[in-house]
Amino acid sequence: MIDLDAFESYLQTKVKEGQEGRVKSAMAYSLVNGGKRMRPQLLFATLQLYGFDPTIGFPCASAIEMIHTYSLIHDDLPAMDDDDMRRGQPSCHVQFDEATAILAGDGLLTRAFDVVLETNVDAEKKVGLVSALSKYSGVDGMIYGQELDLKAESAKNLTLDDVFSIDTYKTAKLLTLPFVCAAIIAGKEEDIPTWQKIGYALGIQFQIQDDILDQTQSSQALGKSTSDNENHKQTFVSLMGLEAAKKKVLSYQTQIETMLSSFEGDLSYLQTLIDFMTKRTY
């Protein structure tokens, strides 16, 4: 297991370096304001599987978390989901203002590509990491998922296939990224196709579980708005039904565990994370 307190300290240092200002304060507010740190932990657990000291992944994990947090800041904006709570606190644009929140998101995204270059690997692997961050978070990755999600808001007859397509990009891409980055750091690029399959299954499972929690938990318990449910947005739960969605989560867990069994090494950390993601209540 990794010392997450040490990672939090590293993350705070990285976001606060350089010029002080209102935008930097907004960046730090959103980045270090809680969060499950699932993507960094998936990276650390995969490095542990490969026999590496997980701390080599601190820069890359920080970069991924910066990208994830920037996406949340922008997702909460009035022009997007218009949510006023995130991680149990006022959303960035509520705590500061809309313009500052936009710049804070921009700042976290650009800072991520600087931080990832601090990874203690050779130049070729650094290029691979930068390429992966761009590919999985950009217009052919997470941002494309956001585009599909916005388009779906005006769709009258959204299908289950449509929801799968949205969340393949919006959610699964950023949950696949830690696996891909760990494989690059470890020099195990040949494993990336398997990690992509695991990341897809984990991402869809994660989103279904999110939809279940939106249906069954309060916004206070979740620490964020349940606007999808309140706005009658089409989700896995609304299209499949609550019980079918719960069964689907367990089915994906079985698929993930089967794929993980093809790897040799210490799987304990990864298995603990997968179990938590399946059974989480927030």
N, C-alpha and C positions, 0 to 999 in steps of 0.2 A: 504493500500500500504506500501511497505517497503522502507526504506531509502537506496537506492542503493549505495550512496556515502559511507555510513558506511560499507556496505559489501565490496566495493572496498578497503577501508582502511584495513579491516580485511584480505582480500585476499593478499594484498601486504605484510602485516606483516607475514603471514604464509609462503609465498614463500621465504622471505628474511631471515628467522630465521636460525641460525647456521653458518657454515663456509662460508666465502666469496670466490668467485672464478669465473672463466670464465663460467663454467657450470651453476652456480647459477645465474649469470647475464643473460645468455641465457634463463633460465627458467623464470625469471622475465620479460624479454623482451617480450616473447611470451604470457605469462599469463595475464599481465596487459596492453597489447597493444590493447585496444579496445575490441570489441566483444559485441554481443547483450545480453549476459548473460541470454539466454532463459532458460537453464536448472536450474540454481539457482532460477530464478523467478518462474518457475513452481513449484519448491519445496516450496518456500515461500507462493505462492498462495494456494497450497494444505494444508499447515499448517494453513493458515488463515481460510480456509474452515472448518477445524476441530476445530477452536477456539483457536489455539495456537499462542503465540507470535512468529512470523516468525524468529526472531533472534536466536531462539534455533537451527535453521537449518543452521546457518553460517558455522560451521565446515563441515557438510555434503555437503552443496552447494559448498564450496571451494574444497572439494575432487572431486566432480563430474566435476567441471570446470577444475581442474588439469588434470583429465583423458581425458576430451574432448580436451584440449589444447595439451596434449602429442600426441593424435591421429592425430591432425592437423599437428604438427611438422613432424611426421613420414610420414604422407600422402604426404607432400610436397617434400619429399626427392627425389633425382634423381632416386633411385631404385623403387619408387612408382609412383606418378603422375608428379614428376619433375616440380613443380610449384614454381615460384620465387616471388610471392606476396601473402600476407595474411593479412587481416584486414587493407588494405591500406598501408602496410609497407613491406619491404623486408622479405621474409620468413626466418625462423631461420637459415637455413643452408647457406643462402646468406649473412645475416647480420654477422654471425660468421663463421662457416665452417661446413662441413658435419659431422665430428666426434663429434664436440661439440653439434650439433643439436641432434644427436642420444642419447648422454648422457643426454642432457636436457630433452628429452622425457622420458627417463628411470627415471630420477630424479623426474619428475612431477608425474609419475605413482606410484613410491614407496612412495613418500611424501604423496600422497592422502590417503593411508591406515593408515598412522600415524595421519594425521589431523582428519579423520573421527572419530577416537577414542576419540577426545576431545568433542564430542557431549554429552550434559548433560542429559544422559539417563542411565538406569541401564545396567548391564553387558550383560544381555540376548539380549537387543535391540542393543547394540553395536556389538555383534556377528552377529545379523541379518543384520545390515548395512554393515559390512565388507563382509558378504556372498553375499549380493545384488550387491555391487560394483564389486566383482570378477565375479559373474555370468553374469551380463549384459554387462560388458566391456571386458570379456575374450574370450577364444577360443570357447565358445558356445554362444557368444554374438557378440559384435562389431567386434572383431578380425576375427571371422568366416565370417562376412560380408566383411571384407577387403580381406580375402582369396578368396571368391566368386568373388569379383570385379576384382582381379588380374587374376583369371582364365578366366573371361569373356573377357579380353582384347584380347585373342587369339581365342575366339569363333567366328565362321563365321556366325552363324544363331541364334543370341541371340533373345529370345522371350520376350514378355511382362511379362510372368510368371517368367522368369529368373530375370528380373529387380525387380519385386516385392520381390523375394526371397533375392536378394542382399540387398535391402534397408530395408527389415524387420529386418535384422541384423545390417547392417552398420550404419543406421540412426535411426531406430525406437527404438532399444534397449536402447540407451543412452537418448532418449527422454522419455522412459518409466521409467527409473531409478529414476528420481526425485519424481514421483508419488508413487512408491513403497517405497522409503526411507521415504517420509512423512507419509505414512500409518504405517510404522514400528515405527517411532518416536511417533506417536499419539496413538499407540496401537490398530490400526484398520486393522490388517492383513486380516480380513475377506473381506475387500474391495479390496484387491490386484487383484483378477481376473478381476474386472471391470476396475481398473486402467490399467491393461495390455491391455485390449481392447482399451481403450482411447489412451494409449501410442502408440499402433500400428497404429491406424487411424491418430493420429497426426504426427507420424514419416513419414508415407507414404505421407501424405498431404504436410509436410514440404519439402520432397525431390522433389515432383512434382513441388512445387512452386520454389525450387532452379533451377530445370531444365528449368522452364519457364523463370526465370530471366537470366539464362545463355544464353538463346536464344534471349532475348529482351533487355538486358542491357549491357553496356560496362563493361570491367574489372575495369575501373577507378570508375564507379558508384558503383560497388559491393564491391570494396576494395579487390578483389581477382582475380585470373586467371579464365578465362572461358575455361579452357583446354578441358573439356569434349566436348564442342561444337566445338572447333577448331580442335580437333583430331577425330571428327566424331564418338565419342563414342555413343553407343546405350543408350538412356535415355527414360524416360516416354514420353517426347515431340517428340522425333524422331520416336517412335513406335506408339504413340496414335494420334499425331498431336497437334498443339498448342491449338486450340479451345476446343478439347475434354479434354485436360489436364486441362485447366482452369475450365471446368465444373466439372471435377473430384475433384478439390480442394474444390469447393463449396459443393459438395456432401459429402465429408469427414467432412467439418465443421458442416453440419446438423447432421451427425451421432454423432459427438463428443458432440454437444450441447444436443442432445437427451439423451445420456448416462450420461452427467453431471447432468441432471435434476433429476436423481434418488437420488442425494445427498441433504441433508439438510445442511444449513449453508450459509455463505457469499460467493457466487460464483462470485462476481463482478470482483475481481482481475483476476481470471482464465478466465472469459469470455473476459476481455480486452486483455489478452495475446493471446487467441485463435483468436480473431478478428484481432489483429496485425499480427499474423503469416499467416493468410489467405490473408491479403491485403498488406503485406510488399513488398517493392520495392528494398530491398538490403539484 
